[in-house]
């Protein structure tokens, strides 16, 4: 079996049904799989998924404090900007364009560390990166870990049900996973440790890194605005962590073909460009699927790309040494040919 077909842990309901089509489990099946994979008492190999969702549970506390104790319209505006713009753009820069697609290179590990930790750490890199390679290889096909045709819950709980790496890889396959993560700075488990923990990430280093990140940012936010600001921004980060789990369902048309001519140029899958995720996080998703290794996905004047602004700024500061920018290629291969064809049709109609 090809590496890309076996690198993720297949759910109990499988990727396909008996006829080779996408397996579409019922809600009960999805929830059973979810809670089974969170059960650290059954096996310690569930630790990473458990940790990921425990962070959400922990962040619910400051969110409730913000809502019921510190709420004001002014601080709500701050929460909205931090959650949607800061966290959203960081997710695009770090997890999407760098960790997965290596769309740019940092000058040294210091700049990489700053970018990685410039916001609260919420998503373990391993859960995102390996599965996202599979998503691009099998987009909207059986095996895509967040295939929108599987339904909302199929996507929303994918980080637990479909995205963890397989636990029975041989050493050769495991080392391929390690190489996919090497540039992120993660110190991966040895193969022996992987057989014990079922992950690339080491639990002590991972949990320790999260605690240090959270401690640093709570102290910074507290020094700026006391407990009200700290609780607000931590709660906002938790809100983003839940909301981002809905993105691929929406970004692939909720399982339907919602692509629009002149807006969504990539026709190899069901990804679409959406105004809101594009503006607040630089997630012009159809453009991204067209040129996944591009550090910019906002190719047209109205397609604001704040993630690209950060990458470009860091490049001007010397923190990034090189990047891929596919804007010119997009205009040449897709935008201008379509515009020219439309102009020819219009001339014929007028003439």
C-alpha positions as CSV (number, residue, x, y, z in Angstrom):
1,X,0.0,0.0,0.0
2,X,1.3,3.5,-0.9
3,X,2.6,5.6,1.9
4,X,-0.1,8.3,1.4
5,X,-2.8,5.6,1.6
6,X,-1.6,4.2,4.9
7,X,0.0,7.0,6.8
8,X,-3.2,7.9,8.7
9,X,-5.0,5.7,11.2
10,X,-8.1,4.5,9.4
11,X,-11.4,4.9,11.4
12,X,-13.4,1.8,12.4
13,X,-16.0,2.7,9.8
14,X,-13.3,2.8,7.1
15,X,-12.5,5.3,4.4
16,X,-14.7,3.5,1.8
17,X,-17.9,1.4,1.8
18,X,-18.2,-2.0,0.2
19,X,-18.4,-0.5,-3.3
20,X,-15.3,1.7,-3.0
21,X,-17.2,4.9,-2.4
22,X,-16.7,7.2,0.5
23,X,-17.9,5.7,3.7
24,X,-20.5,8.1,5.2
25,X,-20.9,7.1,8.9
26,X,-23.9,8.1,10.9
27,X,-23.6,10.6,13.7
28,X,-23.5,7.9,16.3
29,X,-20.7,6.1,14.6
30,X,-18.7,9.3,14.4
31,X,-19.2,10.1,18.1
32,X,-18.3,6.5,19.2
33,X,-15.1,6.7,17.2
34,X,-14.4,10.2,18.7
35,X,-14.7,9.1,22.3
36,X,-12.9,5.8,21.7
37,X,-9.9,7.7,20.4
38,X,-10.0,10.2,23.3
39,X,-9.8,7.4,25.9
40,X,-6.4,7.5,27.4
41,X,-7.3,4.8,29.9
42,X,-7.8,2.4,27.0
43,X,-4.4,3.2,25.5
44,X,-1.8,5.9,26.2
45,X,-1.4,6.2,22.4
46,X,-4.6,8.4,22.5
47,X,-2.6,11.1,24.4
48,X,-2.2,13.6,21.6
49,X,-5.9,13.7,20.6
50,X,-6.8,13.9,24.3
51,X,-4.4,16.7,24.9
52,X,-5.7,18.6,21.9
53,X,-9.3,18.6,23.1
54,X,-8.3,19.1,26.8
55,X,-6.9,22.5,25.6
56,X,-10.3,23.4,24.3
57,X,-11.9,22.4,27.6
58,X,-9.3,24.5,29.5
59,X,-9.9,27.5,27.3
60,X,-13.6,27.3,28.0
61,X,-12.9,28.6,31.5
62,X,-11.5,32.0,30.5
63,X,-14.1,32.2,27.7
64,X,-16.9,32.0,30.3
65,X,-15.1,34.5,32.6
66,X,-15.0,36.9,29.6
67,X,-18.7,36.4,28.8
68,X,-20.1,36.5,32.4
69,X,-17.6,38.7,34.3
70,X,-15.5,40.9,32.0
71,X,-17.7,41.5,29.0
72,X,-17.9,44.9,27.3
73,X,-18.3,45.9,23.7
74,X,-14.8,47.3,23.6
75,X,-13.2,44.1,24.9
76,X,-15.4,42.1,22.5
77,X,-13.9,43.9,19.6
78,X,-10.4,43.0,20.9
79,X,-11.5,39.4,21.2
80,X,-12.9,39.4,17.6
81,X,-9.7,40.7,16.1
82,X,-7.5,38.4,18.1
83,X,-9.6,35.3,17.4
84,X,-10.3,35.9,13.7
85,X,-7.4,37.9,12.4
86,X,-4.4,37.2,14.6
87,X,-5.1,33.5,15.3
88,X,-6.5,33.0,11.8
89,X,-3.6,34.5,10.0
90,X,-1.1,32.8,12.2
91,X,-2.7,29.5,11.4
92,X,-2.4,30.1,7.7
93,X,1.3,31.3,8.0
94,X,2.6,28.7,10.4
95,X,0.6,25.5,10.0
96,X,-0.6,25.8,6.4
97,X,2.0,27.6,4.4
98,X,5.2,26.8,6.3
99,X,4.7,23.5,8.3
100,X,2.8,21.7,5.5
101,X,3.8,23.3,2.2
102,X,7.2,24.9,3.0
103,X,6.2,27.9,0.9
104,X,9.0,29.9,2.5
105,X,12.3,29.5,4.4
106,X,13.3,31.1,7.7
107,X,16.8,32.5,8.0
108,X,17.4,30.7,11.2
109,X,15.6,28.8,14.0
110,X,15.1,32.0,16.0
111,X,12.7,33.5,13.4
112,X,10.9,30.1,13.2
113,X,10.5,30.0,16.9
114,X,9.1,33.5,17.0
115,X,6.6,32.8,14.3
116,X,5.6,29.5,15.8
117,X,4.9,31.1,19.2
118,X,3.7,34.5,18.3
119,X,0.2,33.5,19.4
120,X,-1.2,30.9,21.8
121,X,-0.3,27.4,20.8
122,X,-3.5,25.4,20.2
123,X,-3.0,22.8,17.5
124,X,-0.2,20.2,17.7
125,X,1.7,20.4,14.5
126,X,1.7,16.7,13.9
127,X,-2.1,16.5,13.8
128,X,-2.3,19.2,11.2
129,X,0.7,18.6,8.9
130,X,0.7,14.9,8.1
131,X,-3.0,14.7,7.5
132,X,-2.9,17.9,5.4
133,X,-0.5,16.2,2.9
134,X,-3.1,13.4,2.6
135,X,-5.9,16.0,2.1
136,X,-4.1,17.5,-0.9
137,X,-3.3,14.1,-2.4
138,X,-6.9,12.9,-2.0
139,X,-8.9,16.0,-1.9
140,X,-12.7,15.3,-1.9
141,X,-11.9,11.6,-2.4
142,X,-12.2,8.6,0.0
143,X,-9.2,8.9,2.4
144,X,-9.4,12.7,2.6
145,X,-9.4,13.1,6.4
146,X,-11.9,16.0,6.2
147,X,-13.9,15.1,3.2
148,X,-16.8,17.5,3.2
149,X,-19.0,14.9,1.5
150,X,-18.9,13.0,4.7
151,X,-20.9,15.7,6.5
152,X,-20.3,18.4,9.1
153,X,-19.4,16.0,12.0
154,X,-17.1,14.1,9.7
155,X,-15.0,17.3,9.2
156,X,-15.5,18.8,12.7
157,X,-14.2,15.8,14.6
158,X,-11.6,14.9,12.0
159,X,-8.6,15.9,14.1
160,X,-9.4,12.9,16.4
161,X,-11.2,10.5,14.1
162,X,-9.2,10.8,10.8
163,X,-6.0,12.9,11.2
164,X,-3.8,11.0,13.7
165,X,-0.9,9.0,12.1
166,X,-1.1,5.3,11.9
167,X,0.1,3.4,14.9
168,X,1.4,0.3,13.1
169,X,3.9,1.8,10.6
170,X,7.2,0.1,9.9
171,X,10.4,2.0,10.7
172,X,10.8,3.1,7.1
173,X,7.3,4.6,6.9
174,X,7.8,6.2,10.3
175,X,11.1,7.9,9.2
176,X,9.3,9.3,6.2
177,X,6.8,11.0,8.6
178,X,9.8,12.3,10.7
179,X,11.2,13.9,7.5
180,X,7.9,15.6,6.8
181,X,8.1,17.3,10.2
182,X,11.9,18.0,10.4
183,X,11.8,21.6,9.1
184,X,9.2,22.6,11.8
185,X,11.8,22.2,14.5
186,X,9.9,19.3,16.2
187,X,12.2,16.8,17.9
188,X,10.4,13.6,17.0
189,X,10.2,10.3,18.9
190,X,12.6,7.5,18.1
191,X,10.9,4.5,16.4
192,X,10.9,2.7,19.8
193,X,9.3,5.7,21.5
194,X,6.7,5.8,18.6
195,X,5.8,2.2,19.3
196,X,5.1,3.2,22.9
197,X,3.3,6.5,22.4
198,X,1.9,6.1,18.8
199,X,3.0,9.6,17.8
200,X,5.8,11.6,16.3
201,X,5.5,14.1,19.1
202,X,6.9,13.3,22.5
203,X,4.3,13.9,25.3
204,X,6.6,15.6,27.8
205,X,8.1,18.0,25.2
206,X,4.7,18.8,23.7
207,X,2.8,19.4,26.9
208,X,5.8,21.3,28.4
209,X,5.9,23.5,25.3
210,X,2.2,24.3,25.5
211,X,2.4,25.2,29.2
212,X,5.4,27.5,28.6
213,X,3.6,29.2,25.7
214,X,0.4,29.7,27.6
215,X,2.3,30.9,30.7
216,X,4.2,33.5,28.7
217,X,1.2,34.9,26.9
218,X,-1.0,35.0,30.0
219,X,1.7,37.0,31.7
220,X,2.0,39.4,28.7
221,X,-1.7,39.9,28.4
222,X,-2.0,40.4,32.2
223,X,0.7,43.0,32.2
224,X,-1.1,44.9,29.4
225,X,-4.7,44.7,30.7
226,X,-4.9,42.5,33.8
227,X,-7.1,39.4,34.1
228,X,-9.9,40.9,31.9
229,X,-7.7,41.1,28.9
230,X,-5.9,37.8,29.6
231,X,-9.1,35.9,30.0
232,X,-10.6,37.6,26.9
233,X,-7.8,36.7,24.6
234,X,-7.4,33.1,26.0
235,X,-11.2,32.7,25.5
236,X,-10.9,34.1,22.0
237,X,-8.2,31.6,21.2
238,X,-10.5,28.8,22.3
239,X,-13.3,30.2,20.2
240,X,-11.0,30.1,17.2
241,X,-9.8,26.6,18.0
242,X,-13.4,25.4,17.7
243,X,-14.3,27.5,14.7
244,X,-11.3,26.4,12.6
245,X,-12.5,22.9,12.8
246,X,-15.5,23.9,10.6
247,X,-13.3,25.5,7.9
248,X,-12.7,22.6,5.5
249,X,-16.4,21.7,5.5
250,X,-17.3,25.2,4.5
251,X,-14.2,25.6,2.3
252,X,-15.2,22.6,0.2
253,X,-18.7,23.7,-0.4
254,X,-20.3,21.6,2.4
255,X,-20.0,18.6,0.2
256,X,-21.6,20.2,-2.9
257,X,-20.1,21.8,-6.0
258,X,-20.3,25.5,-5.2
259,X,-17.5,26.7,-7.4
260,X,-18.1,29.8,-9.4
261,X,-16.7,30.7,-12.8
262,X,-14.3,33.6,-12.7
263,X,-13.8,33.1,-8.9
264,X,-12.8,29.5,-8.4
265,X,-10.3,28.6,-11.1
266,X,-9.1,25.2,-9.7
267,X,-11.4,22.5,-11.0
268,X,-9.6,19.4,-9.7
269,X,-11.6,19.5,-6.4
270,X,-14.5,21.2,-4.7
271,X,-12.5,23.9,-2.9
272,X,-13.9,27.5,-3.1
273,X,-12.7,31.0,-2.4
274,X,-14.6,32.6,0.5
275,X,-14.6,36.3,1.3
276,X,-14.5,36.1,5.1
277,X,-11.8,33.5,5.6
278,X,-9.9,35.2,2.8
279,X,-9.9,38.6,4.3
280,X,-9.3,37.7,8.0
281,X,-6.8,34.9,7.5
282,X,-5.6,34.9,3.9
283,X,-7.4,31.6,3.2
284,X,-8.4,31.9,-0.4
285,X,-8.8,28.2,-0.5
286,X,-9.5,27.5,-4.1
287,X,-6.4,29.6,-5.0
288,X,-4.4,27.6,-2.4
289,X,-5.4,24.3,-3.9
290,X,-4.4,25.6,-7.3
291,X,-0.9,26.6,-6.0
292,X,-0.4,24.9,-2.6
293,X,3.3,25.9,-2.3
294,X,2.7,29.6,-2.8
295,X,3.3,31.9,0.1
296,X,0.6,34.1,-1.2
297,X,-2.9,32.9,-2.1
298,X,-4.6,36.3,-2.5
299,X,-3.9,36.8,-6.2
300,X,-6.5,39.4,-7.2
301,X,-6.8,43.1,-5.9
302,X,-9.8,42.3,-3.7
303,X,-8.2,39.2,-2.2
304,X,-6.6,40.7,0.9
305,X,-4.0,38.3,2.2
306,X,-2.8,39.2,5.7
307,X,-0.8,36.0,6.0
308,X,1.2,37.0,3.0
309,X,1.7,40.5,4.5
310,X,3.3,38.9,7.5
311,X,5.5,36.7,5.3
312,X,6.5,39.7,3.2
313,X,7.3,41.8,6.2
314,X,9.5,39.2,7.7
315,X,11.3,38.8,4.4
316,X,12.0,42.6,4.3
317,X,13.3,42.3,7.9
318,X,15.6,39.5,6.9
319,X,13.8,36.8,8.9
320,X,12.8,34.9,5.7
321,X,15.4,34.2,3.0
322,X,13.1,33.0,0.2
323,X,9.5,32.3,-0.7
324,X,7.3,31.0,-3.5
325,X,4.9,33.5,-5.0
326,X,2.5,32.1,-7.7
327,X,0.6,35.3,-8.4
328,X,2.2,36.0,-11.8
329,X,1.8,32.4,-12.8
330,X,-1.9,32.5,-11.8
331,X,-2.5,35.6,-13.8
332,X,-0.8,34.2,-16.8
333,X,-2.2,30.7,-16.8
334,X,-5.8,31.4,-15.5
335,X,-6.9,34.9,-15.0
336,X,-5.8,36.6,-18.2
337,X,-6.8,33.7,-20.6
338,X,-10.3,33.7,-19.1
339,X,-10.6,37.4,-19.2
340,X,-9.5,37.4,-22.9
341,X,-12.0,34.7,-23.8
342,X,-14.8,36.7,-22.2
343,X,-13.7,39.8,-24.0
344,X,-13.8,37.9,-27.3
345,X,-17.4,36.6,-26.6
346,X,-18.5,40.1,-25.6
347,X,-17.1,41.6,-28.8
348,X,-19.0,39.1,-30.9
349,X,-22.2,39.8,-29.0
350,X,-21.8,43.6,-29.4
351,X,-20.6,43.2,-33.0
